[in-house]
Amino acid sequence: MRRRVARHAVAGVASVAVGIALWQAIGVRSIPTVSLPALVREAMPASGVSHDITAVLLNFRSYDTLLEIAVLLAAAVVALALRDTPRERMPASQPYLILDTFVWRITPLLVLVAAYLLWAGSTRPGGAFQAGSVLAGAAVLLRLSGLAVLSVDDRLASRVVVVFGLSVFLLVAAGTLLAGQPLLAYPPAWAGALILMIEAALTLSIAVVLFSLFDNAPQSRPAAAPAQRGEA
Amino acid sequence: MNADRLYAYVGVVLFAMAMYAFLTHTHLLRRLLAFNVMGGGTFLILVGLAQDGRGPDPVPQALVLTGIVVAVSATALAIILLRRWFALSRSTALPEDQS
């Protein structure tokens, strides 16, 4: 009990102190002399897209996005390593008329929305992650409703798709280096096409990574582990 | 105080509240949720401060978007680890927090 009180007291003091420090820091921070929005606006014509956030994500700071998809790949690999083996499949349930009809109607629509989001990314908000997460959501819906979707068990195809986005991105990066440009500096004439290609590859990979993170989650029921003391 | 500055201040409050929750709870799922709220507060501070008085700034917005993607996948991975831990130990807290 005393430890509990001490823990709450220390946590309260620490978080209030951090909060006050941050609050003060916001008030006294210095205004940067370089205007990033102005720099981005200047460079927009060479970026290959007309939406500034997409231009930053996939052209000016595409290194960040390259590392982001690498992080997703790492997460997917760890999830694959931790999954239950062998995985018993959900038994085929009897058909639910309303659920099945709804899922079959909504799935093509979700794919269409994902394709639109991917395409819209070059001119307005949208892009690879938004499209990929809609696709992953569609796959999760299919899996939860008991319909067969690509199982991320041992199929080579799903693993290839998981690394597809990073591979395309790395190939483009290597291509720019081979062409004598700095890393990931696209030639302005090709930038639009390259960005769309990378985004399409990223969309597929993000969708499969997010779905496999869902699908590979271990059962929370213990297999045969001896029951231990629960949480106090 | 303009709206952009307000976002940053709300981010600070969220961060401090979530930090308190993160430090006091021992249930791993609660900790994970608190950590996510801390991340949300950080994102609010980043975007709100960057565009304070200067209009939308695409660079921190893109950074935050990347951060959200990484946070989502890291959270999913953390839940997988958590379920594995629960299946093996039947416990929702780390050994040093069990009292």
HADDOCK unambig.tbl for C-alpha pairs under 7 A between the chains (distance, minus, plus):
assign (segid A and resid 7 and name CA) (segid B and resid 24 and name CA) 6.45 0.50 0.50
assign (segid A and resid 8 and name CA) (segid B and resid 24 and name CA) 5.82 0.50 0.50
assign (segid A and resid 11 and name CA) (segid B and resid 20 and name CA) 5.42 0.50 0.50
assign (segid A and resid 11 and name CA) (segid B and resid 23 and name CA) 5.67 0.50 0.50
assign (segid A and resid 11 and name CA) (segid B and resid 24 and name CA) 6.45 0.50 0.50
assign (segid A and resid 12 and name CA) (segid B and resid 20 and name CA) 5.92 0.50 0.50
assign (segid A and resid 15 and name CA) (segid B and resid 16 and name CA) 4.96 0.50 0.50
assign (segid A and resid 15 and name CA) (segid B and resid 19 and name CA) 5.84 0.50 0.50
assign (segid A and resid 15 and name CA) (segid B and resid 20 and name CA) 5.52 0.50 0.50
assign (segid A and resid 16 and name CA) (segid B and resid 16 and name CA) 6.37 0.50 0.50
assign (segid A and resid 18 and name CA) (segid B and resid 16 and name CA) 6.58 0.50 0.50
assign (segid A and resid 19 and name CA) (segid B and resid 12 and name CA) 5.93 0.50 0.50
assign (segid A and resid 19 and name CA) (segid B and resid 13 and name CA) 6.46 0.50 0.50
assign (segid A and resid 19 and name CA) (segid B and resid 16 and name CA) 5.04 0.50 0.50
assign (segid A and resid 22 and name CA) (segid B and resid 12 and name CA) 6.36 0.50 0.50
assign (segid A and resid 23 and name CA) (segid B and resid 9 and name CA) 6.58 0.50 0.50
assign (segid A and resid 23 and name CA) (segid B and resid 12 and name CA) 6.44 0.50 0.50
assign (segid A and resid 36 and name CA) (segid B and resid 57 and name CA) 6.82 0.50 0.50
assign (segid A and resid 36 and name CA) (segid B and resid 59 and name CA) 6.99 0.50 0.50
assign (segid A and resid 37 and name CA) (segid B and resid 57 and name CA) 5.17 0.50 0.50
assign (segid A and resid 37 and name CA) (segid B and resid 58 and name CA) 6.47 0.50 0.50
assign (segid A and resid 52 and name CA) (segid B and resid 58 and name CA) 6.09 0.50 0.50
assign (segid A and resid 53 and name CA) (segid B and resid 58 and name CA) 5.04 0.50 0.50
assign (segid A and resid 53 and name CA) (segid B and resid 61 and name CA) 6.93 0.50 0.50
assign (segid A and resid 53 and name CA) (segid B and resid 62 and name CA) 5.58 0.50 0.50
assign (segid A and resid 56 and name CA) (segid B and resid 58 and name CA) 6.92 0.50 0.50
assign (segid A and resid 56 and name CA) (segid B and resid 59 and name CA) 6.19 0.50 0.50
assign (segid A and resid 56 and name CA) (segid B and resid 62 and name CA) 6.35 0.50 0.50
assign (segid A and resid 57 and name CA) (segid B and resid 62 and name CA) 5.61 0.50 0.50
assign (segid A and resid 65 and name CA) (segid B and resid 66 and name CA) 6.72 0.50 0.50
assign (segid A and resid 68 and name CA) (segid B and resid 66 and name CA) 6.57 0.50 0.50
assign (segid A and resid 68 and name CA) (segid B and resid 70 and name CA) 6.41 0.50 0.50
assign (segid A and resid 71 and name CA) (segid B and resid 70 and name CA) 6.92 0.50 0.50
assign (segid A and resid 72 and name CA) (segid B and resid 70 and name CA) 6.98 0.50 0.50
assign (segid A and resid 72 and name CA) (segid B and resid 73 and name CA) 6.21 0.50 0.50
assign (segid A and resid 75 and name CA) (segid B and resid 73 and name CA) 6.69 0.50 0.50
assign (segid A and resid 75 and name CA) (segid B and resid 74 and name CA) 6.91 0.50 0.50
assign (segid A and resid 75 and name CA) (segid B and resid 77 and name CA) 6.03 0.50 0.50
assign (segid A and resid 79 and name CA) (segid B and resid 77 and name CA) 6.58 0.50 0.50
assign (segid A and resid 79 and name CA) (segid B and resid 80 and name CA) 6.86 0.50 0.50
assign (segid A and resid 213 and name CA) (segid B and resid 76 and name CA) 6.27 0.50 0.50
assign (segid A and resid 213 and name CA) (segid B and resid 77 and name CA) 6.86 0.50 0.50
assign (segid A and resid 217 and name CA) (segid B and resid 80 and name CA) 5.07 0.50 0.50
assign (segid A and resid 218 and name CA) (segid B and resid 80 and name CA) 6.40 0.50 0.50
assign (segid A and resid 218 and name CA) (segid B and resid 83 and name CA) 6.18 0.50 0.50
assign (segid A and resid 218 and name CA) (segid B and resid 84 and name CA) 5.94 0.50 0.50
assign (segid A and resid 219 and name CA) (segid B and resid 83 and name CA) 6.88 0.50 0.50
assign (segid A and resid 220 and name CA) (segid B and resid 83 and name CA) 5.14 0.50 0.50
assign (segid A and resid 220 and name CA) (segid B and resid 84 and name CA) 6.85 0.50 0.50
assign (segid A and resid 220 and name CA) (segid B and resid 86 and name CA) 6.41 0.50 0.50
assign (segid A and resid 220 and name CA) (segid B and resid 87 and name CA) 5.21 0.50 0.50
assign (segid A and resid 221 and name CA) (segid B and resid 87 and name CA) 5.55 0.50 0.50
assign (segid A and resid 222 and name CA) (segid B and resid 87 and name CA) 4.19 0.50 0.50
assign (segid A and resid 222 and name CA) (segid B and resid 88 and name CA) 6.22 0.50 0.50
assign (segid A and resid 225 and name CA) (segid B and resid 88 and name CA) 5.98 0.50 0.50
assign (segid A and resid 227 and name CA) (segid B and resid 90 and name CA) 6.41 0.50 0.50
assign (segid A and resid 228 and name CA) (segid B and resid 89 and name CA) 6.50 0.50 0.50
assign (segid A and resid 228 and name CA) (segid B and resid 90 and name CA) 6.04 0.50 0.50
assign (segid A and resid 230 and name CA) (segid B and resid 90 and name CA) 6.09 0.50 0.50
assign (segid A and resid 230 and name CA) (segid B and resid 91 and name CA) 5.06 0.50 0.50
assign (segid A and resid 231 and name CA) (segid B and resid 91 and name CA) 5.58 0.50 0.50
assign (segid A and resid 231 and name CA) (segid B and resid 92 and name CA) 6.20 0.50 0.50
assign (segid A and resid 231 and name CA) (segid B and resid 93 and name CA) 6.43 0.50 0.50
assign (segid A and resid 231 and name CA) (segid B and resid 98 and name CA) 6.40 0.50 0.50
assign (segid A and resid 232 and name CA) (segid B and resid 98 and name CA) 6.50 0.50 0.50
assign (segid A and resid 232 and name CA) (segid B and resid 99 and name CA) 6.38 0.50 0.50
